[in-house]
Amino acid sequence: MAAEVPGKSQESAKKDGLAARLAREVTGDVLFDAFSRGRYATDASFYQIMPTGVVVPRTMDEALKALAIARDEGLKVTPRGGGTSQCGQTVNDGLVVDLSKHLNRILSLDVEGRTCVVEPGIVLDDLNRQLKKHGLWFPVDVSTASRATIGGMAGNNSCGGRSLRYGTMRDNTLSMEAALADGTLSRFGEVSRDLPDFDANDSARALFRDMLDLGAREAGEIAARFPKVQRRVGGYNLDALAPRNARNNMAHLLVGSEGTLAFTTKVELKLWPVIRNKALGICHFGSFYEAMDAAQHLVKLKPIAVELVDRTMLALGRDIAMFRPIISTAIKGDPDAVLVVEFAEEDQADNLVRLKQLGELMGDLGFGWNNDKRKWGGVVEITEPALQSGIADFRAAGLNVMMSMKQEGKPVSFVEDCAVPLPHLADYTARLSEVFAKHGTSGTMYAHASEGCLHVRPVLNLKLEKDVKAMRAIAEEAFELVREYKGSHSGEHGDGLVRSEFHATMFGERLVADFREVKQRFDPEGVLNPGKIVDAPRMDDRSLFRFKPDYRVAELETKLDWSAYPGAGGGFQGAVEMCNNNGACRKLEGGVMCPSYRATRNEKDVTRGRANTLRLAISGQLGAGALSSDEMMETLKLCVSCKACRHECPTGVDMAKMKIEVLAARAASHGLTLRDRLVGYLPRYAGLASRFAPLANLRNRSPLLRKLFERFAGISARRALPAFRGDVFAPPAEAVGPETGREVVLFADTFNRIYERENLDAALRVLAAGGYRVHLPKPASGSRPLCCGRTFLSAGLVDEARSELDRLVAAFAPFAARGVPIVGLEPSCLLTLRDELASLRKDDDAKAVGAHALTFEGFLVREAGAGRLQLPLGTVADKALVHGHCHQKSFGAFKPVEQVLRLIPGLKVETIESSCCGMAGAFGYGADTYDASMEMAELSLLPAVRRADQNTLVVADGTSCRHQIRDGAQREALHVARVLAMSLDRAETQSITTPLAKETSHG
């Protein structure tokens, strides 16, 4: 052992020297610590390889400098975009260069010529948002469009759901600029075979000449062995070099090369007019086999897509509230499968004609609604745009629903995108199902029936050797079927570590030798992403897996209930391992997740990065004490506990809940900071502070005290704290309102009680005016008001939070037992009763309280829907601009805010499309998080508020949200309760003045 220490030290010194050299040359991030490297060790595959380091360059020149330094140091280089590759393309043990943060611009746009040039790090959705105003889009519409970068899509030769009409990435790439491994920059585009017009340096010219000669030499073999299906993305595109005509596009050799041949710097794309009209035909089948057999006939009507949804996916969808109404409208009876046929011609009349032809064709194929099961079926026509969008969302979410299985076995991607000619699709899928059954598993099939490319993921537990062996056997047998049907074993997601080793059996030894020749000619030193396409390891080499043979998670103490998941910590391990790196948390618009990533674009600050860090920490891969370490706290520092991931993550990763566990571990091992105490214990000292409000508020008026608070308590001097007040809310009685009215409990939370009692006063007024008997329960013992424990949870003080919730449940349970609704104004506090309470108590009283907890608006909308709400409301304004609290959105509780405001006469309600406001409880007050807080607010919320005229009401239910709006936009935001109370006042005023006006007119 003694002899190994110097070697390790020397290796460490070399790594430190490399990091220092990169830091001198690159102004972007240079990340060589274990936590950062761990976040880049995985992609959306089941592999994990720890890189030596990571560089996040600010400019392309910096990226090329990193490439040069790595080459000089003998280090491999792997370019990376969204990191969502399903075959392990973006993991390696060298230097990872992340192009997604900074290198994401449109460099030029030719609207008339329908082309653009982009940097490789631009995300597809972001590109299309910018193109839309010009009536254009880039149509390789992969399901990961919210995070897939154009460089990554080019590297994988991505296809998308509408490739039947628009083709693959290769078909839409006009040219690329790229650096070879030796640093030589070249333009790869269309050239004549004899290169007379090729203006480039001698080395590039010689390279192109060699490649074209190889294409000519191997033309016969290429024609004989390359699968004749559009979705063939395996190996190198040698067919792009064959002499089929006088010109060849050299960029098409780089497309699909997975970063192994050159380092892309620019991509020139072909653009298309946006789709303006659509019509969907939902073809129903009583037999899955018959559905697959019909696909070859349906494509003759020239749809732009034919997408499969099978029985399993339909069943899953019916169990999900957001999809249930869509399925009930679009699906008739109980089909074994449906094919969603999409027409999108410029003239909607053409689409409707084809829709009619689709129904006729189904009849010609022998399908009818009154037939027996094998030939049962028909077409449901969908022309309403909203329903079309809902169906598209459901189809895209199908895999995500399946991936949310809370068990050790998970659907695994390794044969999921094989493509076969359409005439063989029915037989292929039937035989593939037999292969799965033979090895003790099953898989769900869905996606691109129009191209004979179905997404299939058998359920396996790759922690078990027997399941790894089953995966290997399934792969070999499935690929044999594909070869038999002259299909492609890689139809969309590329080769990577999963499929590269099978090229010899798919293409033959001669073409594999050609692949090696191409790689050697481009990259003789093996610098660029080695181990992909050529010279690959075995796909079942467990040393490369995320769950390696020695993967273990030691038992750990947890505070919350994780019993829905398997593994250590009462299931905490299983919850953490739910993250499969699909990257949905990296989306930049739509929904809420992940607000900190939207502000920083750092892998550290995205839900995926945090989950990976937690998994590595609890499994001992980051050293002892990693779970409560400073590095872990830095990883979670910008997590605002918005709970958006709980709702929007396809696999349900609940980072807000996981953060509570980490904070609890940190508090147990390191104690509490002064800031933790000030925030956590607020409900305990708030009463005393209110009695001495002028003294308690002195800090806000004193620059010196602000600086001292920042130094010793970590509270930003740039932020005013909420002001304590002497007239805190105190219940006027144990119950108010008509004695015979319907009962309701009003939960007076700490924040509204001590800072904004006007909201509680308004809520009481509204509820009483509506005829309700409002109960204001007191604690069973002691005078301290009830509290949900939210502030204690934010400091990791779970036992203190449990104590507060015990007091609350004791007071509220008798009402819940007799069905009385429990209504709250502050979303984070009220929804604690529906979330964390269930993780702390499993008794019937706690369950009853959680089941009867409703937001103020949710209660009013429910009552209005039942015809029980009678509120005399008057006009208050022409328009209300509404910001939703993150927790409202996470629990599907925001829509009632809009609905209840629309009860006010003449009020136009407009919702701000915003993520988290950035204040997030105490987060926005932190000296170390203030800047991030404001960055989040400036993404959409504050600009929208500033654009609003002064007569527009600004509405926000969250205490934190209102404070952020006031601080950042100098506008007062109102709780819905206050707006409704204003409306009541206006109605009363109008009822008084109207008769008087009539008398005056008579006089």
N, C-alpha and C positions, 0 to 999 in steps of 0.2 A: 504494500500500500504506500510505503514511503516514497517509492520511486515514481508513483503516479502523481503526487502532489505538484512537483515542478511542472509537469506536462499540463496539468490543469491550469496552473498559474500562468504558464506561457500562453495557453489558448485564451485565457481571460484577458491577458495583456494585449494580445493581438486583436481581440474583439474591441477592447477599449480604444486601441489605436485607430482601428477602422472607424469607430463611431466618432472619434475626435476629428479625424480627417474629413469625414462626411459633413460634420457640423461646421467645419471651416468653409466648405465649398457650397453648402446648401442652406438657404435661409428658412426653408420649410422644416417640418418636424423630422428629427432623427431619433428613432425609438429603438433602444437596445435593451431596455429593462425587461425582466421576465414577464411582468404583467402585460406590457404592450405587445411583446412577441406572441404571447399566448392568445391574444385577441385576433391575431392574424394567422394562427396555426390551423384554422379550420375554414371551410366554406360550407355550402349546402350539401356536401357529400358526407359520407360516414368516415372520412379520413381526417387525420390530424398529424401535421408535421411542423415542428417548431422551427421557425426561421431564425437565422442569425441576427437579423435586424430588419427594421422597416424604415423607409424614407417616404415622406409625404411632400413632394416638391411643389414649390409655388409656381414655377415656370417650366416649360419644356426644356429649356437650356439646363436647368437644375436636374431634371430627370436624366438627361443625357450625361451630365457630369457624374451622377450616381452610377450610371451604367459603366462609365469609363473607370471609375474608382473600383467598382466591384470586379471588373475584368482584370484590372491591375493587381488586385489582391487575391485573385484566383477564386472568386466567389460567384455562385450562380445568381441569376436575376430573374425574378418572376413579376411581370407587370400585373396589376390588379385593378379592377373597377369596383363593381358592387359586391364582389366576393360571394356570389350566389351560384357558382358553378356546382352542378350536381354530380360531377364525375371526378372531382379532385383536381381540376385544372389549375387552380390558383393557390395551391399549397406546395411549398418546397422548403428545403433547409438552408437556402441562401438568403439573398436580400430581396425583400418584397418592396416594390415601388407602387404606392397607392396613388393613382391618377385621378381619383374621383372627387377629391376635396377642392382642388384649385383648377385643374385642367379640364374645364367643362364649358367652354364657350362655343358659340357659333362664330366661326372666323369670317365667313362670307356667305351670302345668300343671293341666288339668282332666281327671283320669283318667276320671271317670264320663262326662263330655261328650265325651271323646276329642278334646281340642284342647290346643294349647300356644301360647305366644307366645315367640319367640326373638329374640336379636340376630342381625343378618345374617352375622356372622363365624363362627357355629358350624358345625363340620364335620359332615356327615351321619352318619358312623360314630359320632362322639362323641355326637351327639344320640340315636341309636338305642341306644347303650350305656346311656345314662341312662334311656331309656324302657323298656328291656327288662324291668327289675325290676317294672314296672307292667303287663306283658303287652301293651305297645303298641309300635308302630314307625311311622316315616314311610316309606311304601313306594315313593317315587320313587327306586328303587335304581340310580343311575347307577354305571357301572363305576369311576368315580373317587371312590367314596364315602369313601375314606380321606383325601381332601383337599378335596373339593368343599364349599364353604360354602353354606348355605341362601340367603344373599343372592345369590351367583353363580348358583345354580340357578334362583332366581326371575328373575334378570336374563335368563337364557337360555331360560326355560321348559323346563327339563330334563324328560326323559321316563323313562328307566330301562328295564330289561329286562322289567318286568312291567306296563307301561302298559296292556296289553290288559285287565287286571282293575282296576287302580288309577287309571288315567288319568295325566295329565301334572302338572307342577308347578302349572299354572293350575287344574286340577281339585281340587287339594288345598290351595290357598291361600284362606283365608277372609277375611283382611283384611291390610292393610299400613299402617304409619305411615311417613310419609316427609316430607322437607323439599323444598320446591320450590327452584329455583335462587336465588330471592330470599330464602331462609331461612324462608319460611312453613311451619310444621309442620301437616300435615293427616292425618286418618285416611281411608284409602281402603278402603271396604268396601261392603256391600250397601246400596243406597238405592232409594227409590221414584222413579219417573221424574219426578214433579212436585216432588220434594225437600221434602215438607211436614215430614218428621221429621228433616231433616238439620241437625244442630247443629254449625255451624262458622262460621268468620269469613266475611266478605262475599267476599273474594277467592277462597277455596276454593269457596264456593257458586257464584260466577259461573263459575269454571273447570268445575265439574261440569255446570252448566247448558249451557255451550257444547259440552262433549263429548257430552252426551246429545242435544243438537240435531243435532250432526254425525252421530251414529249414526242418528237418524231420517231425516235428509236423504239419507244415502248407503245406506240399508238395501237398496235394490234392487241397487245396484252391488256391495255387499258380498256379497249372496246369489249374484250372478251370477259374481263373480270369485274369491272365496275358495275354495281347494281343499277338497273334501269328504273330507278324511282327518283322522284324529285328530292325527297327527303333522305339524301345520302350525305351525311356530314362526317363520315369517318375517314381517317387517313388524310394525306395531303391531296389537294385537288389537282392531281396530275392530268386529268382530262382538260383542264384549262390550258395545258401546254401542248396538247395534241394539235396537229395541223389540219383542223377541220375547215378553216378558211384562211384568208390572207393575214388576218390580224388576231392577236391574242391579248387578253387583259391580264397582265402580270399581277395585278392586285388580287385576282381570284385565287392565286396560289397562297397568298398570305391569309385570305379569309379561311377560317377553319383551322388555322395552323397553331392555335392555342398558345401564342406567344413564344413559340419555339424557333421561329425563323428570323424574326426582326422585331424591333421595338417601335410600335406604331406611334407617330406624332400627329398625323392628320388623316381624316377620312372624308372623301368626297362621296356624297350620297345622291341617289336619284329620288326625287320627291313626287308625290301624287296629289291630285285634288282630294280634299276631304270628302268623306261620305256624307251625302246630304239626305238621302232617303233610304229606308230599309223596310223590308218585309220578312217576317220569319214564318216558317212552316214547321210546326212541331210534329214530326212523323212518329206515330206510336206503333209499337210492335209488341205482340204477345210473346215473341220468341227472340232471344238475344241473337241466336244464330241467323235468323231471318233478317234482323236489322243489319247485321254485318254483311250479309249477302246482298242487301238492297243498296248499300252505299255506292257500288259501282254503277248502278243505274241512275241514282239521284244526281250524281255529278254531271250527267249529260245535259241537265237543264242550265248548266253554267252558274251555279251559285258561287258566292265568294267564300263560303265555309259550310261544312257539314260536321257538326260536333256531336259526339256521343255522350249521353248521360245514362248510366245503367240503373237497375233496380235499387242497388245498394245506396247510391248517391241520392236517389229520390227519397228513399226511406229516411236517410240522415237529414235531408232538407226539411221533411215534414216535421221533424222534431225541433227545428230551429224557428223561433218566433218570427224572425225577420224574413224568412223564406217561405213560411207556410202559406201566406196568401198568394204568393206568386205561383207556387206549385198547384194550389187548388184552382187557380184560374187557367193555367197553361196546360195542365195535365188532366187527361180524361181517363177514368177507370184506373186499372192497375197494370200498367205496361211493364214488360220485362226490360225494355230499353226504349229510349227515344233518340231520334236524330234531329238536331236543331239545324234546319236548313235556312241559310241566310242569303237573301237577294239584296243587292245594293246598286242597282242601275241609277243613272242620273235622273231619269223620269220615273216617278213613282208608279205611273200607269204600267210601265214595263214590269215592275216588280209584282204588281197585282196580277198581271197576265201569267207570269211564271208561277206565282203562288197557285193559281187555278190549274195550271199544267201539272204542278206537283201533286195535287189531289187526284187528277186524272191518271197520272203515272202510278200512284200507289194502287189505284183501282186496277190498272192494267197488270200490275204485278200480283194481283190476286188478294189484296188486303181489303178488309171491310170491317166495320164496327160490329157486325152481327156474325162474323165468322168464328170458327173454333180458335183455340189459343194459338196454334202455329201460324195462322194467317189472319189473326185478329189485328186490327189496326186502322189507322186513318190519319188525317191531318187536322191539327188545330191551328188556325191562322191567327197570327199576332201582328197587328199593324200599329198598335198604340206605342209610341216611343218610350213612355215610362215603363211599361211592362217589358218591352224589349231590353231595356237597360237592366231591369231586375233579373231577367233570365240570364243575361250575360254575366251579371254579378254572381248569380248562383253557380253557373257553370265554372267560373273562375275560382270560386270558393270551395268547389267540391273536394279537391285534394287537401285543402287546408282543414276541412272538417275531418277528413279521414286521418290526417296527421295528428289530430288532437287526442288520440287514444291515450288514456292515462294508465298505461301498462308497460311492462318491460319490452314487449314486442312492439315494433313500430313498422309501418310501411317503408320499405327500403328501395331506393332507386338504384337499379343496376341493369334491368332489362326493360325499363319503362318506356323507351321511345324507339323500339325497333319498328321498322317500316317494311311492309310487304306490298306487292301489287294488289290493287283492290279486288280482282277476281279471286284471290286466295285469302282475303281477310277473314271470312267466316270460318274456313277450315283452320286457319292459323290460330285464331282466338280459341276455338274449341279444343284444339290440341294443347295449347298453352295452359289452359285451365286444368287439363289432365296432368300436365307436368307439375303444376303447383300442388294438386291433390296428392300426387305420388310422393311428394316430399313434405306432406303434412301441413300445408298452408293453403291460403287462397289469396286472391288479389282482386282489386276493383279495377275495372277498365273504363276509361273515358277519354275524351278529347278528340283528336283530329281524324275522324273516320273518312273524311274526304281525301286524305292522303295516305290512308292505310297505316297511320302512325298513332297507336293508342298508348296512353300513359297507364302503365301497369306497375303496381308496387306490391309484391308479396310481403306479408307481415312476418317479420323475423326479429329475433333478439340477438344482436351481434355481439353481446357479451358472452354468449354461449358458443363453444366450439362446434357443437352439433348443428347449430343454426348457420354458422359460417360455412360449414361443409355443405349444408343444404343450399346455401346461396351459390356456392361454386357449381354444384351439380345443376341447379336450375339454369344458371347462366350458360353452361356448356350445352345443355339440351335445348334451351330456347334459341341460342345462336345457330344450332344445327337446323332447327326448324326454319329459321330465317334464310339460311343458305339454301335449303331445299326449295323454298319458294322464291329464290333469287331476289331477296330483299336486302335491306341494309340493317346491320346490327346497331347502327348509330343513326337515328333518324331526326334528332333535334338537339340533343344536349352534348354532343361531342364525344371525345374519347377519354381524355384524362387518364386517371389511374385505373378506372373501372374496365375500359374496353380495349385499351391500346395493345395489351398482350394477345388479344384474339385476332389481330390483323392478319397473321399468317394464314389462319384457317379461313378467314373471310375473303382476303384478296389474293392469297397465294404468296409463296416465298419470293418469287421474282419481283412482285410489286413492293413487298416489304423491303427488299434490298434497294429498290428505287427510292422508297421513303427515306431510308438511311442515307442514300447518296445525296438527296436534297438537303437533309439536315446537315450533313458533313460539309456540303458546299457552302451553305449559308453560315454555319456556325461551327467551324472546325474545332474550337476549344470547348464546345458544350456549355457555353455560358447561359444561353437563353432557355429557361424553364425546362431543363432536361427531365427525362423519364416520362414524357408525354408523347404519344404517337409512335415514337421509336424507342427501343431499348427500355421498355417499361418494366416495372416490377410486377409480380403476380398480383392480381386484383384482390386476392384474399390473404395478402401478407398482413397479419394482424399487428405487426409492429408499426404499421402505418395507420392503424385505425384510431378513431377517437377513443374508443373503448379497447385499449390494448389488453393483452392477456393478464397483465398484472394490475389492471385498473381496479381500485378499491376505494370505497368511501367509508372511513371509520365512523363509528357511531358518534353522534353529536347531540347535545341538548338543544332543543328548540322550544320556543314559547307559544307558537301558534299551532293550530290544527292543520296538518298536511296529510291527513289519513286518506284522502282521495287518490294519493299517488304512492308508488312503491319506493322502497329504499330506505336508507339511513335517515336519522333525524325525524322519525315518524312519518316519512314520505317527503321530507324536504329535498332529499337527493333527487327523487323522481320528478319533482316540480321543476327543479333547476335544469334537469336534463331534457325537459320538454322542448327547449330551444333547439331547433334543427338548422339554424342559420339561414332560414329562407329570406331574411332581410326585409320583410315587410315594414319593419320599424324604421327603415331608411327613407321612407317616402317623404317627399318635401311639401306636398299639398294634399288636402283632403283629410278629414278626420282630425285627430289630435296627436297621435303617436308619430314620432317621439320628439317633444318640443325642444329638448336640449340638443338633440342631434341636428334639428333644423337650424339652430342658432350657431353651432360650432362646426358641424360636418365632421366631427371626430368619431372614430370607431369606439373610443373609450366612452363616449357619451350617448351611445345608442343602446337600446334594450338588449340587442344581440351581444354587444361587447360586454355588457355587465353580466349577462347570463353566462357567457363563456368564462369570464373571470371567476365567477362564483363556482362553476363546475371544476375548474382547475384548482381552486383554493380548497374546496372540501375534499377533493381527491388527492391532496398532498402534493400536487405538481408545482405549487408555488412556494413550497417550504412550510415550516411549522408556523402556526399562528397567523396564517395568511388571511383567514376569514375576518379577523378583527384588526388587521394591520393598517398602517397609515396609507399604504398603497390601495387597499380595498376601499378605505374611506374616500380617497381621491377618485377612485373609479365610480363611486356612487354619489359624489359631491353634487353633481348637476342633475341628478334624478330628482324631479320635483314631486314625485309620488302622485302624479296626475291620474293614475289608474287607467290611462288610455290603453296600455298594452294588455291589460286584463280583458278588454273588450275587443281591441283591434288586432292583436297578435293572432295569427292563424292557429297557433297551438296554445293560446291562452296563458302565456308566460306573464305572471303577475309580479312585476318587479317592485311595485310599491309595497306589497306584502313581504316580499323577500328582503327588502331594505330594512323593514322593521326587525327581522331576525338578525341582520348584520349589526344594526344599531344596538340591539340588546346584547349581542356578544361583545361589542365594543365597550358598552357601558360596564359590563361585568368584568372585563379585563383591564380597562384603562380608566374607569371612573367617568364622571361627568365634567364637562367644561362649564364655565359660568354661563355661557350662552345657552347650553342645554338646560341648565337649571331655570334660567329666566323664561325660556319658552315653555318647557315642560310643566313647570309648576304654576303657570299663569292662573289657572282656575283657583288655586289655593290662596294666592296672595292678592287676587284682583279686588276682593272686597276691601281689604286694608288700603290698597293703593287708591281706591275710589274715595275713601274717607279723607285722604290727604292728596286729592287730585292736583291742586296747584303745585305742590312739592314734587309729586310723581312726574308731572309734565315738564318740570324745569329743564330736563335734558334737551327737549326739543328747542328751547329758547336760548340755550347756551352753547356757542361754538366750542368752548373748552370742554364741556361735558360730553358733547358729541364725539370729540376726538378721544376722550378718555374711554367712552363706551366702545369705540371702535378698537382701541388698543387692548382693553382688558376683557371685553365681552364679545368682540368680533362683530359688532353691529355697525353697519355702515354709517359714517357721519353724513353721507349724502342723502340719507333717508330719514324723514320724520316718522316717529313711532305713532301708532294710534293713540289719541289723547284719552286719558281716563277722565271720567266725569263724576260729579257728586250725585247726580240724579239717575243712578242706575235703575234698570227696570226691576220693579218689585210687583208681584201679582196683586192686583187690587182686591182679589178674593180667591178662594179656592176654585170658584167657577163663576163665569160671567155669561150673559146671554139669556135668552128665554128659557125658563125652567122646563118647558115642555119640548124644547128643541132637540134635534138629533145631536147625539153626543160626539165630541171630538176632544182629543188631548192636544194642547199646544206645548211643544218642547221649547222652552226658553234657553237657548244655547248661550254659552259664556260670551261669545264675541258680540252678538246682538244685545245681550243683556247689559254688558258693561260699556260698550262703545257706541252702539247705535240703537238705543231703545225705541227710536221712532219706528223702526221696522216691526217690532213686537206690538207696539201700540196700534199700528196700522193693521196688522194681522188680526188682532182682537176685534178691532172695529169692523173689518170685513166679515169675519166669521159671525159676529153677533148680528150684523145687518142681514146676513144670509139666513138667520133664524137658527143658528147652532148654539148649543150649550157647550161652552168651551171650558174644559177642566185644566187647571194649572197645578198639577200635583207637587207636593212638597216631599222632601226625603223623609224616610221613616224616622230617622233620628238625626239630631244636629241641625244647625241653621244654615250650613253652607249649601248653596243651590246645587241642583243636579248638573252633571257634566257627562259627556260621552267618552272622555279620556283621550280625545284626539291629540291634544298637545303632548300628552305623555307618550303616546305611540310615536310621535315624530322625534322624540328624544331616545327612543329605545326602552322606555320605562314601562314595560308591558305589565308588570305586576301592579303598578300604580293605576294604569289604565283599566285593568281588570277590576280593581277596587272601585273605581268610579262607575264602571258599568254595572257592577253588582248593586250599587245604591240606586242607579237609574232603573234597573230591571225590577227591583223591589217596589219602586214607586209606580211604574207603568204597567206591570204584569196584571194587576187586578182589572185594569181597563181593557187590556188586550184580551184577557180571558173572556170578556163578554162582548168582544168584537168591536170595541171602540177604536177608531183610527187614531194614530199618533202622528201628528203633523209637525214638521220643523221647517225653519226658514233658511238655515245655513246648510247648503248641500253636503259639505264634508262632514258635518256633525250628524245630521239626520241619517245619511247613508252609512255611517259607521254602524248603525243599528242593523243594517242589512248586510254588512260585510264583515268587519273585524269582530263584531259581537259573536257571530257564528263560529269564528276561529278561536274564541276564548271560552265559550260556554255552549254546551250541547243539550242543556235541559229544556224542558217544555216551556218554561216561562220565557227564557231567552228567545226560543224559536217563535213564540207567540208575539213578543215585542217586535222582532224583526219582520214578521209577516204582516204586521199592521202599521209599519212605519211608512209614511208617505211624505213626499215633499209637499209644500203648501200648494203649489200649482197642480201637482198630481192629484191631490185631494179635490180641489175645486173642479178640475176637468172631469174627474170621475162623477162627482155630484151633478155637474151640468149634463153629462151624458145620460144620467139616470133620471133627468128631469126634476131634480130636487134643489137645484141652485136657483134662487130668485134674488138677484142683486139689481137694485135700481142704479144703473151706471150712466154717467154723462160724459160728454166729450171733453178730453183733456189736451189733446194735441193732434196734429195731422199725422205724425210719424214717430215710431219708436225704433231705435237701433239697439239690438239685443246681442249681448255676449253671453255664451253659455259656459257655466262652470264645468271644469273637466270631469268631475265626478258625476254631474248630471248626464253628461254625454256617455260616460262609461257604463252607467246603469240604465241607459235608455230613458232618462227622466228629463230630458231637455225639451222634447216636443211639447209637453204640456205648458211650458212657459210661453211659447208662441201661441198656443191655442187659447190660453186664458186671457192674454193681452188682446186677442182678436174679439173678445166679448165686449170690449170697450168701443162704443159707437165712433165710427169715423177714423179709427186709428189704424194706419198702415204699419204693419210689422215687418221689419227687415232684419235678418240675422247676419251678423258678422261671421264670415267664414274664417274662424280663428282656431289656433291651437291653444295651448295654455297661455294665460295672461302673463306668466312669468313671476308673479308674486308668490303664489303657492305657499300659503301660510307664512312661515318665518323665512322661507328661502330668499325672497327679495330683499330682506333686511340685512342679510349677511354681507360683511365687508368683502368676503372672497367670492360671493355669488351675485353681487349687485349688478355687475356689468352683464353677466349672462341673463339675469332677470330682465334687464331692459332690452337686450337683443331679442329675447323671445317676444316681448311686448311689441317691438317695432316690426316684427315680421308681417303682421296684418292688423292687430287690434288697435294700437294707437293711431296708425295712419287713418284707419276707417273712422275713428272717433273724431279726429281733427278735421276730417272732410265734412262731417255733419254740421248743419247749420245750428244756430243757437236755439231755435224753436223745436228741434228734434229732441225727444226724450232719449237718454242713454240708460239702458236697463241692464243690470247685472245682479244676480242673486248672491254671488259669493262675496264675503267680506273682503278677502284679499283682492279679488277682481276690482271691486269698487275703489280700493285704495290705490291700486296700480293705475287705474284710469285717471284718478284725481292727480296723482303724482306726475304721470307721464303726459297727460293731455290737458290738465287743468279744467276738467269737466266733472261735474257731480253726476255719478251714476246712481240710479235708484233701484231698490228692491221692488219686485213685482207687487208686494204687499202695499207699498207706499203708492204706487201708480194706481192700484185699485181703490185705495182709500181716497186719493185725489179725485178719482172718477165718481165715487160716492158723494163726495163733497160737492162736485160740480152738478150732479143730478139734483141734490137738495137745493142748491142755489137756483137752479133752473125752475124747480117746482114752486119755489117761493116767488120768484120774479115774474113768472108767466101770468098768474092771475092779476098781479099788480099792473102789468102792462095792459091787460084787457080792460081793467077798470079805468085806467087813464084814457084809453081810446074811447070808452063810452062817454066819459066826462066831456 
